[in-house]
């Protein structure tokens, strides 16, 4: 077992940071929660274990905080809000830029920790660090542009204006699939707006959140502005309810399952608390007969197998026009055989890692076996890759997929491509839109008229048109229907953390 205070050969630095000896390349870490600029343990002295999904090894013991600890974090964040919210946007911008710089300087060490606790291949983990850090950079720039507006008054004796003010303490509840980017995308916007944060990371991946606090501490972000309150599954429900119901929390922002999002939404209703939700998806990936098939295959692979299919914007239903169906299936199957590997030593290929835990592995396998029992054809994969490791699953391509199969209706969240035939554009859109989810969607076409039609008619919040990788700090991320409320990233991301106040100046 790898304990935070015994990471192989450790040496204590004067500032109480912990550094691992080479060649593990661990950066500064703490086996503590982070509240009010201090590294603390749970008040009840409890810990929970964090495992590496790739090999099953326990890599750390992390404090298991309860409602008493989290209440303290909320109080601390509320106190820090009084000064942080009054800092000029330029000063908050400078703090965020320093945070960005520290993360950049330590990106490989952070990626090592992220890889170990999430199971992502190191190159993919490093990509997440760079992607996630782009939100810190973006919101460091946006912090100086939280502007109001002067209104045109209907009478000569009044002047009217709108100003934007931070809502208060922001509670961030983040998932395991992007343990760094889902924090920076939310916290960057919150801090830029003038809010302070209480962050509850996923129980599978709390270490990345803690190393981000090390970076924030180095950047000089004041105590109490950022707080991390890790807890295990047993405490998660009570901690989540506290964050939703505590009147000192001004906004909840959550990324995760639709079921949990609905519960949090309900818990926020008692105090009419603002909430931003980024929930599950069931993304269609449509390939029309006019598409460049080579680019469609590459786009499908990039979108589907990133993080072993464990992303909320992963394509879930691959809708392929009849005329090119067989060619697409054969092409993507051949590409997977030749270019996707579990082997970290294989060069020139896309490496995929394990699923996050046993529950996720069993869910994916149950979905695939359900399809097979109901008549689906397996072109590649179709089973656990037990010879590689306990949580690995073979990249899978299925055809003969029918509406009675789970994979047709539910988000898979794994490395499984379910191919469905369609005969015309209207049928494709009917299937694509026939779900309560509406996060992302993708389609490939060279027909300009079709591109405009489908872009407008597909019922999602984000559309990739001849492109499989769509998320960027500059663009608004979010969905419609049951895929959530609000937007993250872009200049719209700030809006979730500010109130608009109307000022009317009379007797002029």
N, C-alpha and C positions, 0 to 999 in steps of 0.2 A: 504494500500500500504506500502511496505517495502522499505524505502529509505536507501541508503548506509550510510547516516549520521544519520539515526534514526532506526537502526536495533534493534528494541525493546529497551532494555536498553543498551546504548552505553557509553563508557568512552573513553576520548581522552588520549592517552599515550604520553609520552614526544617526541617520534619519529614520532608522527602524525599518528600512526597506529590506526585502529578502531577495537575494539573487542566486540563481542556480549556477552551478559550475558547468563548464563545457563538458561534453558536447550537447547537453540537453537543450541549451539555448532558451531556457526559461528566463523571463524578465522578472522584474519586481512583482511580488505577489504577497497576499496576506491571507491567513486563514481566519478572517474576521469579517463581520459586517462593517459598513462604513456609515456612521451617523455623526453629524456635526463636525466633520473634519477629523474624526477619531476612529481608530480601528478597534472595534469592540466585539465581545462575545454575546451570545444570547443571554438574557437575564436568568433563564432557567438552566443555562449551561448545556443545552442540547446541541447536537451536531447531526448533519446528515451527510451521506457519502455521495461523491460524484465519480462516475465511471467513464472510462474511455470506451465508446461503442465498438471501436475497431478490434479491441483485444479483451475487453471485459475487465481490465484492471481498475482497481480503485485508485484514483489519482489525487483525491483530496477529501478532507473532512471540512465542512462548511457550517457555520453557525445556523441553527434552525430557529429563526426568530418567531415570536408569537405576537399577539395583538398588543401586549404591553410595550414591547420594543418598538413596534411600528407606530403606536400612538406617540411615543417619544420622538420618533423621526418626523412625524407630521408637525408636532409642536416646534421642533427645531427649524423645519423648513418654513413654517409660518413666520417665525421670528426673523429668519434670514431674508424673507421676502420683503420685509419693511425697508431694508437698505438696498437689496439687489434691484428691486423695482424702481428705486429712485436714482439709480446710476444712469447717466446719459447712455443712449444707444451706442455711441462711439466707444465708451468704456467697456460695455458688455461685449461689443465686437472684438475688442482687443483681447479680452479674456478667452473668447472662443477661438480666436486665431492662435493664441498660445497653446490652447488645448490641441488644436489641429496639428501644430508643429511638434508637440511632444508625442502624439500618436504616430506621426510620420517617422520620427526618429526611432521609435521602438516598434515599428510595424512588424518586423520579423519575429520578435519575441512575443508580441501579442498574438500573431498568427499561430505560433506554436501552441500556446495555451488554448486558443480557439479550436485548433485542429484536434487536440487531445480530448477536449470535453465534448465536441460535437461529432467527431468522427470524420469530418471533412478532410480530404487530401490537403496537404500543406499548401499547394499552389492555389487551391480554391479558397482556403482560409485566408491566405494573403490577399487574394482578390477581394474577399469580403472586407478586410481591414481597409483597403484602399477605397472601395465603394462606400463603406459606412462613413469613413472619414470625410468623404466628399460632402456629406451633409453638414458636418461641423464647419467645413470651409464655407459652404454655401450660406449657412445661417449666420456665420460671422460677418458676412457681407450684408445680409438682409437686416441685421440688427439696426443698421443706420437708416433703414427705409420703412419703419413702421409708422407710416404717415397717416394723418387725418385729412380732412378736407374742409374748405370754406364753401358754404352754400349760398345760393342766391336767395336773398330775403324777399318775401312778398310785400313788405312795407319798409318805408325809409327809416323808421325809428328802431329797427332791430338788425342785429347781425347774427348769423347762424353759423355754427361749425360742428363738425364731428371730430372727436379725438379718440384714440385707441389706448386702452389701459389693460395691463396684464390681469388675468383673472385670479391669480393667487397661487396656491400650491398646486402643482400638477402631479398626479399619481400616474406612473408609467408601469403598465403590466405587459411584459414583453415575452416573446416565445423563444423556443430553443433552436429553431431552424436558422435564424440569423441573429445570434446572440449579441453581436456588436452593432450591426446596421439598424436593428429595430430600436436600439437605445439611442444611437446618435441621431437618427431621423426624427425622433420625438424630442429628445433632450435639447438638441441643437435649436429647434424652433422655440421650445419653451424658454430656454435661457435667453435667446435673442429677444423674445417678447417681454422679458422681465419677470417671468415666473421662476419659482424654485421647484425642485423635483424630489419626489420619493419614488425610487425605482424598485419594483419587485421583479427580478429576473426569473426566468423559468428554472425549475428545480433541477433540470438536467444540465443546465449550462450557466451556472452563476459566476464562474471564474472570470469569464470575459468582462462581465460587469464590474467586478472588483479591480481588474487590471486597468479598466477605464478610469476608475476612481484614483488609482495611483497616478495616472497621467494627468487627471484634473488637478490633483494635489500639487504635482510638479509645475503645472501651469499657473498656480496661484489662485485658482478659483476659490472664493471665500468659503469658509466652513459653513455648513448648513444649506448651501445652495444646491448641492448634489448629495443625495443619500441613497445607499443601497441596502435593501432589507431582504436578504435571501431566506427562503423557508422551503420545507419539503411539501409533498402532496397533502399530508395530513393537516398542515396548518394553512395551506393555500386558500381554502374556502373562507375561513374566518378572517384572514388578512385581507382578502379581496373585498369581503363585505364591509370591513372597517374602512377601507379606502373609499368605498362608494358612499358610505353613510356618514362619515365624519364631516361635520360642517366646515371644518377648516380647509378641506380639500376643495379647490375650485373647479377642477376638471379631471376626468379620468380619460386616459387614452390607452387602448387595449388592442393588441394584435394576437389573434388566436382563433380558436374554434367558434363556429356560429353558436353552438349551444351555450358555451360559457359567456360569449358576448351578450346573448339575450338575457342571461341571468344577471350580469352586471348592469345592463340597461334597466332591468326591473328594479334592482337595488338602488340605482341612482334616482329613481322616480320620486322617492319619498322626499328628497330635498331638492328636486328639480335640478339636479346637478348636470352640468355640461358633460357630454361624453363623446369621444371620437372612437369609432370602431373600424378595424380592418379585419374582416372575418374570412370565412372559408370561400373558396372559389370552386368552379367546375368548368374550367376554361375550355372553350371549343378551339380547335385548330383546323381551319377549313382550307383545303387545297382544291382550287378550281382547275379545270382542264387547261386554261390558258397560262397557268403558273410555270415559272422556271422550276422544274422538278428538282434539279440539283440543289438550288438554293432553298427550296422547301424542305428537303431532307436535312440539310445542314441546320436550318432554323429550328426544325422539329427536335433534332438531337440536342442542340444547345439549350432550348427552352425546357425540354423534358428531363434531361439527365443531370442538370445542375443540382447539386446537393442531393443526388440520388432521387430526384423527383419530389423532394420534400420542400417545395416552395408553394406559396399560396397562388402564384400565377403560373404554375406548371400547367401545360396543356393536359386535359383529362380525356377529352373525346376528340379523336382525330377523324374528321369528316372529309372523305376523299371522293371526288366526282368519279362516277362509274368508268368513264373512258380511260382514266389513268390509275385506277385503283390498284390493279395487279402490279403495275410498274412501280408505283410508290411503295407498296408493301415489300416487294423484292429489293428495291434500292435501299430502303431504310434497314431492312434485315441484314443485308450484306454489309452496310456501313457499320452497324453495331458489331457484327462478327469481327470486322477487320480493325476497328478503330476505338473500341471501348474496352477498358481493362480494369481489373481490380489491383493490378500490379504497379506499385509505386516506382519500380525500376524500369518499367517499359517506357521508352522514349517515343515521342511523336504520336502518342495516343491519349485519349481522354480517360483519365482515371476517375472512377467513382468509388465512394466509400460505403459504409454500412448505413442501415437505418438506425434511428436514434436509440431505440430500446426494443425490448421483446414484444411489448404490446403493439408497437407499430409494425414490426415484422409479421406478427400473426394477423394483423388487420389486412396487410397487403396480400399475404398468402391466401387468406380466406376469400378475398375478392377474386383472385386469379382462379382458385379452385372452384369457386361458384360458377365462374364463366365457363370453365372447362366442362364441368358436369352438365351445363345447359347447352353444350354444343359448340363452344368457341374453339377455333383452331389455333394452336400454338405454333408460331413460326420460329421463335427462338426464346430460350428462357423457360419461364413457367414454373419455376420452383426456387426454393431457398438454395443459396450457394454455401452450403454447410462446410464444404471443403476449404473455403476461404476463411470463414469465421462465423460465429454464432448469429450475427445480425446482418449478414450480407444476403442480398437477393439478386438473382440473375436478371439482367435487362431483358424485358419481355415484350414480344409483339403478338397481339391477338387479332384475329379476324372472325367473321361469322358472329359478330357481337349483336345481341338483340336487346330490346327494351326491358326484358324481364331480368336482365343480369345486373348485379350490383355495380359493376364497372361502368355501365351505361348511365347510371343515375347518380352515383355518389363520387365525391372526390377521393381519388386513390391515395395520393401522397406517397408515391413510390415509383420505381423505375418501370412502369407498365404503360405501353402504348396500345390503346384500344381503337382499332380501325373500323369505321362505319361507312358504308356506301351511301351516296345520295345521287339523285338523277338531275336535279336542277337547283338554281339559286334559292328559290322559295322553300324547297324542302330542306336545304342546308340551314337556312335561317330559322325554320320552324324547329328543327332539332337543337340548334345552337341556343335558341332563346327559350327552349322548353325546360327551364329549371328556375328554382327560386334564387339561385346565385347569379351574380353579375359583376365579378371583379375584373378579370382580363379576358380578352379574346384575341385570336390571331387568324389571319387569312392570307393566302398567297394567290395573286392574280396579276395578269398583265393588262387586263381590260380596264381602261381608265373609267369608263362609265360604271362598270361593276364595282370598282374600288370605292367610288363615291356613294353608290347605293348601299353597299354592304356596310361601309363605315358608319353610316347613319342609322341603319336598321338593326345592327347587332346590339343586343341589350347588355352592355358592360360599361364599366367606368374607364377602361383603358383598352386600346386596340393596337395590336402590332400588325402593320400592313407590310407584307414582304420582309418581316423582321421578327426574330424570336426573342430578342433580349431588349426589353423596353424600359426598364426602370432606370432613372437618373435623377440626380438632385434637382435638376432644373425643371422637371415636369411634375405635375400633380398626380399623386398615387392614391387610389381609392376606388371603391366600387359602388354599385347601386343594388337595389333589391335587398336580399338578406346578406349581402357581402359587406355591408357596413355603412357608416356615416362619416362624413368629413373627408378631408384630404391631407396627405402628408407630402413633404417636399414642395418645391417651387415656392413662389411668394405666397401662395394660398396656404401653405403649411403653418404660417404664423397665425392665421385667422382663428385656428382652433384654441389659441391661448390668449386671445384678447377680447375685451368687451368694447363695443362702440358706445361712446357716451355723446349725447347730443347737448350742446350748449347754446342757449338762446340769450343774447345780450339785448336787453330792452332799454327804454328811456334814453335813446341816443339822439 
